[in-house]
Amino acid sequence: MWDLETERVINEIKQNNAKRILFQAPEGLKLSVEKEIDRIKKYLKADNNYNNIDNNSEEVELILWGESCFGACDLCDIEGLKSIGIDLIIHYGHEELPYAKPEIPTIFVHAYYKPDDERLKIIRDDIKKILNTYGKGHTIVATTIQFKKMLKDYNPAVILGCRANIGDKEAEDIDNILFVGTGRFHPLMLAYKFKKPVDIYNPITGELSKITDDEIKKFIKKRIGAISKLLLNPPKKIGVVLSTKKGQCRINVFNNILGILKENSINYTPILLNNISPNYLIYDVDAYIICACPRIVLDDYLNYKKPLLTPKEFEMYISKDFDYKFDEISFNDFR
């Protein structure tokens, strides 16, 4: 189902003469990558040329990263890997982000979706029918990297990371948005940013769903409500959370928020975390500002005892501006 580019990965291992290779994959690909490691291991052991270069093929270790992999923002090239001799990382399911460059050599395998001919025909027919219902107007077809190759005829906008980036189009220039892919996070980003309904087509199941105007309005009302509570009960102390994940370490946003808090004489506690979860945010504050992945606030806020705000939402509170602004990661967030 997924193209794991076995031959390319083997060639990269050999060209880098790598001894300890770490394989990182998101949850949906972990079991497939486990089997892939077994295949690559057998190939390397049987390859006499590689054995000659390596002198001792038993020294080659293929290791599976068991921790999180939320995206290309969540690279596993942490300092401790160097101490155990990791000299190459194979990262599956994402494209390298320009603001999250790995320090250890990393090969990005997009894991393109590979349907059989019959399934591919069904997908193309389904998409054609959906597009035909739109009639005139400007339509954006958006997707994630796994489905880019399959959708090449539609010149899709590929969403990378927590950025609802679909080119230079402003909301008023877009009439229809079709998201082709799995899950709801990315289409929700598009709907919330552009304040427009989004059709979702899942190419694996064939399911068609929609993010409606009502859903968008409910979301915005809920977030405005969270901001309004701070106006009714101004916070005496706020926790400002920064992630150490390479693609979530929005240090410029973090510093900007600290500056705003100082200017407004609001007490605060800066908090540095790798994985942000309710178990870690236990402090005596009135709210947290999450200077990391926006989905922590937008998707998971109900799991936390204290209110969570995005940096954009906190700025709305300070300025008392209730024209909702979606928070998305940008290049300028990083040094």
N, C-alpha and C positions, 0 to 999 in steps of 0.2 A: 504493500500500500504506500509506503514511504521510500523514497530513493535516498539511501544512506551513503551512496557514492563509495562503495567498498574499495574499488580499485584506486580511486583518487586518494583515499585515506591511507591505503597501504603505500602508495608511491610517496606521499608526504612523509610518512614515518621513515621510509628508507632514505629519502633525500636529506632529511634532517639527522639521519643516523641516530634517532632517538632511542634512549634506553628505558626511560620511564615515562609512559604516556598516560595522561589522565583523560577520561571520556566523561563529558558533561552533557546531560540531556534533561529536558523538562519532564514532568511526571508522565505525560502521555507517551513518551518515547523511551522511558527508562528500560522497560522489559525488552523492547526491540534492540536497544543498544547493548544490553547484556548478551543477547544472542550474537550480535554483531562482533562483539569482543572475542567470543569463542571462535568465530569464523576467521577473524584476522589473526588470532593467535596460532591457529592451525596452519594458516598460509605462511606466516613468518617462520615457523619451525621447519616447514617443508622447503623453504626457499634457500637453496645452497649459496646463491650469490649473496644474499643478505647475511647468511651465517658467516660467510668468509669475511665480509666487511666488519661484522660485529664480533668476530672471533669466538663468541660464546653466546648462542641464541638464548640460553637459559637466563641470561642477565636481563633480557628485555621483559619489562613488566607492564601489563596493560591493566590499568586501575579504573574502577568506576566511581565517579563522584556521587556520593549518596545524599548530599545535602540539597538544598533548594536550587532551582534554576527557573526563576520567574521570567527570564528573558535575557537578551544580550546585555541588559543593565546589570545582571547578576552574575558576572564573570567569577570564576573560581580561582583566579590567579592571585591568591592571597600570599602574603609573605612566607607563611609556613610551608608552602609547597616547595619553595626553593631549597629549604633545609632537608627535605626528603628526596631531593634529586629529580623532581618533575621537570622535564625539559621540553615537553610538547603537550598541548591541550587540544583535544578534538571536541568542538562545541557544536551540538546538533540543534536544529530547529529555528535558528535565528540568523539574522544578518548583522555583521559588525556595525556598531553605532559609532558615528564620527566623534562623539564626545565620551566614549568609553573604550579607550585603547588598552588592550592587554599588555602586560609587561613580559609575561612568558609567551613564547611563540604559540599562536593559536590558529587552528584551522577551523573555519566556520563552514559547516555542512548544512545547507538550507533544508534538507529533508523534504524535497518537493513531493507533493501528492502524486501518486502514480496509479490512476484508475485503469481498469482493463478497457478495451475498446467499447464494449457494450455500455459500461457505466459512463464513459466519457461522452458517448453519443447522447445519453439521457441528460447528462449535465448541460451539454451545449443546447439541447432542445429546451430544457427548462429555463435557462438564462435568456434564450431568444424570446420565449413566451413572455417572460417578465418584462423585458425591455420593450416589447411591442405594446404592452399596456400603458406605457408612459406617454406615448405620442410625441408631440413636439416639446422642445425645451432642452435645457442642458442637463445631461445625466452623468453622474460620477459613478464609476464602478470601482469600489475599494476592496482591498483584500490584505492578507498577511503574506509573508514571503513564501510559505508552503504552497500557495496556490497561484503564485505569480506566473509560472511557466505555463500552466494549464489555461490561464486567462490572457495569454499574450495578444490574442486577436482583439481584445477590448482595451488594450493599453491601460491596465488598471493602475490606480494609485495604491502604492504599497505602504501600509502603515508600519512604521518602525518605532518600537518602544511605546512610551506613553505620550505619543504626539499624534494628534488628529490632523495630520498634515496631508492634504490632498491637492497640493499645488497652490497656485496663486488666486484661486477663485474665492470671492467673498460670498457670504451667505445669500445675498440677494441675486447672485449670478447662478445659483444652483437650483434646479427645479426638482431633481430626483436623485436620491442616493441609494445605490444597491451595494450592500456588503456581502461578499461571497467568502464564507469561511465558517469556522466553528466558534462557539461561545458568544457571549453578549458584551464583553468588555469593550472591544474595539468599536463595534457599532454604537454602543452607548456613548463613547467618547465623541463620535461624529455627531450624534443627535444632540448632545448637550452643548457642544461647541457651536454648531451651526443653527441650533434651535429649529431643526427640521426633522420630520419623520424619516426613518431609515428602514428599508426592506432588508431582511436577512435571509440569504439562501445558503443552507448547509449542503455542500456538494457531496458529503459522505452519506448523509441520511436522506437527502432530497427534501428536507423540511423547509417550508417557507414561513417566516414569522415577520413581525414588524414592531418597531419602536414607534409608538403613536404620539401625536401631539399631546394627548392627555397624560401620557407617561412622562413626557418631557416637562410639562407644566407642574406635575406632581413633584418631580425631582427638584425643580427650581424652587417651588414653594417650600419644600422640606429644608433645602439648604438655606434659603432666606430665613426660615424659622430658626435655624440654629444660630445664625448671625444675630437675629433680633433678640434672642435670649441674652446675649452678651450686652446688648444695649439696655435691657431691663435690669440686669445684674452685672454691672461692669466688673471684669475680672481683676482680682488683686494680684494674682500671680499666674503666669502662664509657662508651660513647659514647651520648649522649642526643640524639636526632634530632627536630627540630621542622620542620615544613613551612611555607613561606610562603604556600601556597595558602589562599585566604580561608576555605574550608570545612574545612580540615585543620589550621589553625594553632591547635592546642589548647593555648594558652598557660598556662591554669590547670593542666592536666595536667602540662605541661612543668615548671612551677614546683614543683608538688607532688613530682614525681620528684626534682628537684634537692634539695629539702628532705630527702627520705628518704635520699638518698645522703650528704648532709652529716651527718645524724643517725647514720648507720651507719659513718661514716669511710671511705667507699668513694670512691676517686679517680674523677674523671669528666671527660669533654670534651663540652661542649655543641656541637652541630653544627646549623647552619641550612641548609636546602636547599629548592629549589622542587620539582623532580622527584627523588624518592629512587630511586636505582638502585645496583646493585653497583659500578658504575664510580666512584661517589663515596665509598663507604664503605670506605676503604682504610687505616684508621688502626690504630695499635698498641693495640687495646683487646681485652678478653676477650669482650665481647658488646655489642649495641646495643639500646637501648630506643627503640621507634619511637612517638613522640607525634604520630602523624598518622593516616592511614587504616589501620584494622586489617587490611585485606586484604593490605597489604604483608608483614605477618608471616604471616598465615594461608595466603595463596596462594603467595607468592613466596620463602619462607624458604630453599628448596633452592638458589636462585640466588646466595646469599650465602655467603662464606667463614666469617664469624663468626656465632654464634648471634644470632637476633633474638627479642626479647620484646616483648609488648604491655605497657603500663603496669600492667594488671591482673595479668599474669603475674609481673611483677617484684614487685608487692606480695605476691603469693602466696609468692614466694621469701623475702621478708623475714620474713613472718609464719609461714612454714612451714605454710601452710594449703593443702591439696591438694583442696579442693572447687572444681573448675574454674569460673572466672568468665569469661564471654565479654566481650571489650572492644568496646564500641560508643560511637559519638560521641553526646554529649548537649549540650543547650543550655548547661549549666554549665561545659563545657570551654573556653568562649570568654569574652572580656571584652565 
